[in-house]
């Protein structure tokens, strides 16, 4: 059609209405799509921001003693410790309200709070001494309500064959004619039944008082002994591998009535709640020994404590280094996390990793720290494990920087041996962030390790930290190395970053 013919329709009412209709429909659909997009964005479920780690999850936690802590405070601060752990003498747990013990704790808290370092106390709450008022009240009268806090055998009830944990001989102590009280932890120390309301409140009062003095964390000793089977029968013989152990020794028996009783998880959960309440949600409560049997400390499928101590990696690293050492470490760490994961209700497992200078016989401090610091959990160490030499501060400073990264705090963890099983390594990675790879060679000779099979690892790694024993020519910080041919000196470790696949 010519232009003149088209113009005849320009002012035709039908075509005018059609043009306006199409115009309105076009812009109406455009606005509708815009509003729909806005609605979808606004109404879409929000991804929750990762929960920041608490101070006690960040770590490290440094163990201290009463004689030297005042001179160590500045060094502890320099090494970036988030908390210090002081082990209160066993018989002082229920003496924290006395002037001498209270003043000691106040001074301890003041020293480290001035450096913005929290104080954690190790307590031994499962027994009292003969001088404790609760025991005196129980001894005074057979009708005393205080007796329910103890395991008390009255006249006519023959004591069982239970043995003491400390020392040799019976776990029962005669306190009056035909009266025996359970005393597993030494003479004139009497076991508390900590799920009894009176004993439970006694420990809660201690926790409240210490929190009032500024203590922010607690680790409880002898947790498997907190509940005793009051109706327990004689102990049965255990399956003892060491034939030299006889019936007079503690290891000969199962202790099925004095350890790992039902209700431990719920009891510890109650103490955790008490600590949360009196520390405005900032404190924590855990145990100071390997729990060994996590199922015994679970309640409704979740551990009843914060950050357990669990796993044998420190024991494995103490053993003589052999051809299977790397595989043993890999298997133990993988097993540790797999077991704890069952009791975390979907959250990431976080455990205590304790080691001391005595742990370093096979693996030196530099290599040990590099390997342990980026495992999920918290190193629990004395200061001399961190402050081991001229380069120690720089190494720990780098490791703490990596611990603050999203890949460490919120990323995944997986552990492997190299293709030949001579070295062990693990990854920490989170989508959108650089991944971290930590490798340790336990052998007496240098190796070229192949970690190309590691899930998500890149073909090329960037070295960011090496241990003191790492002596590979032309490889230092910022060097590029292939994951399929990673050079490792004898008894050395390194940390590398990579872009996850």
BELRAJO-V989138 format. One record per pair of residues at least 4 apart in sequence whose ideal C-beta (glycine too) atoms are under 7 Angstrom apart, sorted by sequence separation. I is the first residue (numbers start at 1). J is the second residue. D is the distance in Angstrom with one decimal. If there is no record, write none. Layout:
BEGIN
i = (I:I)
j = (J:J)
d = (D:D)
END
This chain:
BEGIN
i = (1:3:12:13:14:15:16:17:18:19:20:21:22:23:24:25:26:27:28:29:30:31:32:33:34:35:36:37:38:39:40:53:65:68:69:72:73:74:75:88:92:98:99:100:101:102:103:104:105:106:107:108:109:110:128:132:133:134:135:136:140:153:175:185:196:197:198:199:200:201:203:204:205:206:207:208:209:211:228:245:255:260:263:264:265:266:267:268:269:270:271:272:273:274:275:279:287:294:298:312:313:314:321:324:325:326:327:328:329:330:331:332:333:334:335:336:337:340:344:355:360:363:364:365:366:367:368:369:381:383:384:388:391:392:393:394:395:396:397:398:399:400:405:406:407:417:418:443:466:475:488:1:53:64:76:88:96:97:112:130:147:164:174:175:194:195:210:240:247:276:298:299:303:344:360:363:381:387:403:406:418:481:9:95:96:128:138:153:164:174:175:183:193:194:245:246:291:297:298:373:386:402:417:429:441:451:475:481:112:128:137:163:164:173:183:184:192:245:276:297:372:417:418:428:64:76:138:163:172:173:182:183:275:297:341:360:427:428:92:96:137:138:162:181:182:194:275:294:340:359:415:416:427:109:172:173:275:386:416:427:439:466:108:138:159:171:172:207:240:340:415:134:138:171:240:316:337:414:425:426:439:463:465:475:159:171:272:316:355:413:414:425:463:464:62:238:271:294:425:463:134:237:238:336:413:463:472:481:237:238:294:313:316:423:424:462:463:291:355:411:412:423:472:235:236:287:291:411:423:462:463:471:62:153:164:165:166:167:235:286:290:291:313:353:411:422:470:61:64:164:165:166:235:236:285:286:289:290:312:313:365:408:410:437:460:461:469:60:61:64:159:235:285:286:287:311:407:422:435:469:61:62:63:64:86:235:284:286:287:311:353:366:407:460:461:469:470:59:155:284:365:407:459:469:58:61:155:233:353:406:423:437:459:470:154:232:311:352:353:356:357:370:374:422:458:467:56:153:310:350:351:352:353:354:355:356:369:373:407:423:425:457:467:55:56:153:349:350:353:357:369:406:407:422:427:429:467:55:84:229:348:352:357:374:405:407:408:466:152:228:268:356:366:370:374:407:427:454:465:93:151:228:269:310:355:369:373:427:465:93:150:151:418:419:452:463:464:93:150:194:195:229:264:265:272:308:418:451:452:464:84:86:88:194:225:228:260:264:265:266:272:418:463:464:83:88:90:94:193:225:227:265:272:374:402:419:450:462:82:83:84:85:86:87:88:193:224:269:416:450:451:461:462:81:82:83:84:86:139:224:227:260:268:462:83:85:191:227:268:376:448:449:461:73:77:91:94:226:265:266:416:448:69:73:265:337:448:449:77:150:151:227:264:303:311:314:458:70:76:150:184:223:226:302:310:314:318:321:414:447:457:458:69:73:150:151:301:302:309:317:333:446:149:150:302:307:308:309:318:446:458:149:301:307:308:318:446:456:223:294:298:307:309:314:317:445:456:182:294:317:444:149:439:441:443:148:441:149:294:439:441:442:148:149:441:441:146:145:440:374:439:135:438:439:218:438:127:130:61:129:436:437:129:436:437:127:128:374:435:55:127:216:434:435:127:128:207:211:223:374:434:126:127:423:434:435:126:216:217:286:207:211:216:217:218:219:220:221:371:398:126:134:195:203:207:211:219:220:221:370:125:219:371:204:208:395:207:307:429:160:195:211:160:161:162:194:367:160:161:184:160:337:151:391:125:151:363:168:334:333:165:330:330:163:330:121:163:327:326:402:121:327:330:119:123:125:326:329:370:119:120:126:162:326:119:120:121:122:123:124:326:370:118:120:123:124:326:118:120:122:126:126:367:113:366:366:367:366:109:364:105:109:364:109:106:94:105:96:105:102:94:97:93:96:96:326:325:321:371:370:367:367:370:367:364:363:83:85:56:122:56:57:56:57:85:76:79:75:79:72:75:79:78:80:61:63:79:80:60:63:59:60:61:62:63:59:62:80:57:60:62:56:58:53:50)
j = (5:7:16:17:18:19:20:21:22:23:24:25:26:27:28:29:30:31:32:33:34:35:36:37:38:39:40:41:42:43:44:57:69:72:73:76:77:78:79:92:96:102:103:104:105:106:107:108:109:110:111:112:113:114:132:136:137:138:139:140:144:157:179:189:200:201:202:203:204:205:207:208:209:210:211:212:213:215:232:249:259:264:267:268:269:270:271:272:273:274:275:276:277:278:279:283:291:298:302:316:317:318:325:328:329:330:331:332:333:334:335:336:337:338:339:340:341:344:348:359:364:367:368:369:370:371:372:373:385:387:388:392:395:396:397:398:399:400:401:402:403:404:409:410:411:421:422:447:470:479:492:6:58:69:81:93:101:102:117:135:152:169:179:180:199:200:215:245:252:281:303:304:308:349:365:368:386:392:408:411:423:486:15:101:102:134:144:159:170:180:181:189:199:200:251:252:297:303:304:379:392:408:423:435:447:457:481:487:119:135:144:170:171:180:190:191:199:252:283:304:379:424:425:435:72:84:146:171:180:181:190:191:283:305:349:368:435:436:101:105:146:147:171:190:191:203:284:303:349:368:424:425:436:119:182:183:285:396:426:437:449:476:119:149:170:182:183:218:251:351:426:146:150:183:252:328:349:426:437:438:451:475:477:487:172:184:285:329:368:426:427:438:476:477:76:252:285:308:439:477:149:252:253:351:428:478:487:496:253:254:310:329:332:439:440:478:479:308:372:428:429:440:489:253:254:305:309:429:441:480:481:489:81:172:183:184:185:186:254:305:309:310:332:372:430:441:489:81:84:184:185:186:255:256:305:306:309:310:332:333:385:428:430:457:480:481:489:81:82:85:180:256:306:307:308:332:428:443:456:490:83:84:85:86:108:257:306:308:309:333:375:388:429:482:483:491:492:82:178:307:388:430:482:492:82:85:179:257:377:430:447:461:483:494:179:257:336:377:378:381:382:395:399:447:483:492:82:179:336:376:377:378:379:380:381:382:395:399:433:449:451:483:493:82:83:180:376:377:380:384:396:433:434:449:454:456:494:83:112:257:376:380:385:402:433:435:436:494:181:257:297:385:395:399:403:436:456:483:494:123:181:258:299:340:385:399:403:457:495:124:181:182:449:450:483:494:495:125:182:226:227:261:296:297:304:340:450:483:484:496:117:119:121:227:258:261:293:297:298:299:305:451:496:497:117:122:124:128:227:259:261:299:306:408:436:453:484:496:117:118:119:120:121:122:123:228:259:304:451:485:486:496:497:117:118:119:120:122:175:260:263:296:304:498:120:122:228:264:305:413:485:486:498:111:115:129:132:264:303:304:454:486:108:112:304:376:487:488:117:190:191:267:304:343:351:354:498:111:117:191:225:264:267:343:351:355:359:362:455:488:498:499:111:115:192:193:343:344:351:359:375:488:192:193:345:350:351:352:361:489:501:193:345:351:352:362:490:500:268:339:343:352:354:359:362:490:501:228:340:363:490:196:486:488:490:196:489:198:343:488:490:491:198:199:491:492:198:198:493:428:493:190:493:494:275:495:185:188:120:188:495:496:189:497:498:189:190:436:497:118:190:279:497:498:191:192:271:275:287:438:498:191:192:488:499:500:192:282:283:352:274:278:283:284:285:286:287:288:438:465:194:202:263:271:275:279:287:288:289:438:194:288:440:274:278:465:278:378:500:232:267:283:233:234:235:267:440:234:235:258:235:413:228:468:203:230:442:248:415:415:250:415:416:250:417:210:253:417:417:495:215:421:424:214:218:220:421:424:465:215:216:222:258:422:216:217:218:219:220:221:423:467:216:218:221:222:424:217:219:221:225:226:467:214:467:468:469:469:213:468:210:214:469:215:213:202:213:206:215:213:206:209:206:209:210:442:442:442:493:493:491:492:495:493:491:491:217:219:217:288:284:307:307:350:380:383:386:383:387:383:387:393:393:396:378:380:396:397:378:381:378:379:380:381:382:379:382:400:378:381:383:378:403:409:410)
d = (4.3:6.3:6.7:6.4:6.4:6.2:6.5:6.1:6.4:6.2:6.3:6.3:6.2:6.6:5.7:6.2:6.4:6.2:6.2:6.3:6.5:6.3:6.1:6.4:6.5:6.2:6.3:6.4:6.1:5.6:6.0:4.0:6.6:5.6:6.6:5.4:6.4:6.4:6.6:5.1:7.0:6.4:6.0:6.6:6.5:6.3:6.4:6.5:6.2:6.1:6.4:6.9:5.6:6.5:3.7:7.0:6.2:6.5:6.1:6.4:6.1:4.3:5.4:4.8:6.3:6.2:6.6:6.9:6.4:6.3:6.5:6.3:6.3:6.3:6.3:6.5:6.8:5.9:7.0:5.0:4.8:7.0:5.7:6.3:6.2:6.6:6.9:6.3:6.6:6.7:6.5:6.4:6.3:6.5:5.9:3.1:6.2:6.4:6.2:5.7:6.2:6.7:5.0:5.7:6.5:6.4:6.0:6.1:6.3:6.1:6.0:6.3:6.7:6.1:6.2:6.3:5.8:6.4:7.0:4.0:6.0:5.1:6.6:6.0:6.5:6.3:6.0:5.6:4.2:5.5:6.8:4.8:5.9:6.2:6.1:6.6:6.4:6.2:6.7:6.6:6.3:6.7:6.8:5.3:4.1:4.8:6.0:6.0:3.7:4.5:5.5:5.4:4.9:4.2:4.9:6.2:5.3:6.3:4.1:6.1:5.0:6.0:7.0:7.0:5.1:6.4:4.2:5.0:5.1:5.3:5.6:4.9:6.0:5.4:5.5:4.7:6.3:5.6:5.2:6.6:4.6:5.6:5.1:4.9:6.2:6.0:5.2:5.5:6.7:5.5:5.2:5.9:5.6:6.0:5.1:6.2:5.5:5.6:6.8:6.0:6.2:5.9:6.7:3.5:5.5:6.3:6.5:6.8:5.5:5.5:5.4:6.7:4.6:6.6:5.4:5.6:4.3:5.2:6.5:5.6:5.5:5.4:6.9:6.6:6.3:6.1:4.0:5.6:4.2:5.7:7.0:6.6:4.6:6.4:5.1:5.7:5.9:4.4:5.2:6.7:4.2:4.4:4.1:5.0:4.4:6.4:6.8:6.3:3.9:7.0:6.9:5.8:6.9:5.0:6.3:3.9:4.5:5.5:6.9:5.5:6.5:6.7:6.0:6.9:6.7:5.9:6.7:6.4:6.4:6.2:4.1:5.3:5.9:6.4:5.9:5.1:5.1:6.4:6.1:5.5:7.0:6.2:6.8:6.5:4.0:4.6:4.7:5.5:6.8:6.4:5.3:6.1:6.9:5.9:5.3:6.4:5.4:6.8:3.9:6.1:6.0:6.5:5.8:6.9:6.0:6.9:4.7:6.9:6.5:4.7:6.4:6.2:5.4:5.9:5.4:6.5:4.7:5.0:6.8:5.0:5.8:6.4:5.8:4.0:4.9:6.1:6.5:5.0:4.6:6.0:6.0:4.9:4.4:6.9:6.9:4.6:5.3:6.4:5.8:5.0:5.1:5.5:5.3:5.4:3.5:7.0:5.1:6.7:4.9:5.2:5.7:4.7:6.2:6.5:6.3:4.9:6.2:5.9:5.1:5.7:5.9:5.1:5.6:6.4:5.5:5.3:5.6:5.5:6.9:6.9:4.8:6.8:6.0:5.0:6.5:6.3:4.9:5.6:6.6:6.7:4.8:5.1:4.8:5.6:5.9:6.8:4.2:6.3:6.2:6.9:6.3:7.0:5.3:6.1:5.5:5.1:4.2:5.6:3.9:6.7:3.9:4.6:6.3:4.1:5.1:5.5:6.9:6.9:5.1:4.9:6.0:6.1:6.0:5.9:6.4:2.9:3.6:6.4:6.6:7.0:6.9:6.9:6.9:5.1:6.6:5.1:6.8:6.8:5.9:5.9:4.2:5.8:5.1:4.2:5.9:5.7:6.5:4.2:4.8:4.4:5.5:5.1:4.3:4.5:6.0:4.2:6.2:5.4:6.4:5.5:6.7:4.7:6.4:6.7:6.1:5.8:6.8:6.5:5.6:3.9:6.1:5.0:5.9:6.1:6.8:5.8:6.7:4.7:5.5:6.9:6.4:6.5:6.1:6.7:6.8:5.6:6.5:7.0:6.5:4.8:6.8:5.5:5.5:5.9:6.6:6.7:6.6:6.5:4.2:5.2:5.5:3.7:3.8:3.9:5.0:5.8:5.4:5.4:6.9:4.2:5.1:5.9:5.7:4.9:6.8:6.9:5.4:5.0:3.7:6.2:5.9:6.7:5.4:6.6:6.3:6.8:5.7:5.2:4.8:4.6:6.3:5.4:5.0:5.5:6.2:6.3:4.1:5.6:6.9:6.0:4.0:3.5:6.3:6.2:6.0:6.5:5.1:5.9:6.9:4.1:6.0:4.5:5.8:4.0:5.9:5.7:4.5:3.8:6.6:6.6:5.9:3.8:5.0:5.9:6.5:6.9:6.8:7.0:6.1:5.3:5.5:4.1:3.9:6.9:5.2:6.1:6.5:6.0:4.8:5.2:5.2:4.6:4.9:5.3:4.1:5.4:5.9:6.1:6.8:6.2:5.2:6.8:6.8:6.1:3.6:6.9:5.4:5.6:6.3:5.7:5.9:6.7:7.0:4.5:6.5:6.8:3.9:6.1:6.4:6.8:6.9:6.9:6.1:5.6:5.3:5.0:6.2:5.4:6.2:5.4:6.0:5.3:6.8:5.8:6.8:6.1:6.5:6.9:6.6:6.5:7.0:6.5:5.7:6.5:5.0:5.3:5.8:4.2:6.3:5.1:6.3:6.0:6.6:6.3:6.9:6.8:5.4:4.6:6.9:5.9:4.9:5.8:6.4:5.5:6.2:5.3:5.3:6.5:6.2:5.5:5.4:5.0:6.2:3.8:6.2:5.1:7.0:4.5:5.4:6.2:6.7:6.7:6.0:4.0:6.7:5.5:6.3:6.7:4.5:5.9:6.5:5.5:7.0:5.6:6.3:5.3:5.1:4.1:6.5:5.9:6.2:4.8:5.8:6.0:6.2:4.5:5.8:6.2:6.6:5.8:5.8:5.9:4.5:5.1:5.1:6.3:6.8:6.9:4.4:5.2:6.9:6.2:6.0:5.9:6.7:4.5:5.7:6.2:5.7:6.9:5.5:4.0:4.8:4.8:4.8:5.2:5.4:4.9:6.2:5.0:6.3:6.4:5.7:6.9:5.8:5.3:6.0:6.6:6.6:6.7:6.8:4.0:4.6:5.1:5.2:6.9:6.8:6.6:4.8:6.2:5.2:6.6:6.5:4.6:5.8:6.3:6.4:5.0:5.7:6.8:7.0:6.9:5.2:6.3:4.8:6.3:6.9:6.2:5.6:5.3:6.2:5.2:6.6:5.2:5.1:6.2:6.3:5.6:4.8:6.7:5.3:5.5:5.2:6.7:6.0:5.8:5.8:5.0:6.7:5.3:6.8:4.6:6.1:6.0:6.3:3.5:5.7:4.8:5.6:4.5:5.7:5.3:4.2:6.7:6.8:6.4:4.3:6.4:6.4:6.4:5.1:5.7:4.5:6.2:4.3:4.1:6.1:7.0:6.0:6.8:6.9:3.9:6.5:6.4:5.7:6.8:5.3:5.6:6.8:6.7:6.3:5.9:6.4:5.5:5.8:6.0:5.0:5.0:5.4:4.2:6.3:6.2:6.3:4.3:6.8:6.8:6.2:6.8:5.7:5.0:4.8:6.9:6.7:5.7:6.7:6.2:4.8:6.2:6.8:5.5:6.0:6.7:6.5:6.7:5.8:6.6:5.3:7.0:6.3:6.8:3.5:4.4:4.9:6.3:4.9:5.9:6.8:4.7:6.5:6.3:5.6:6.9:6.8:5.3:4.2)
END
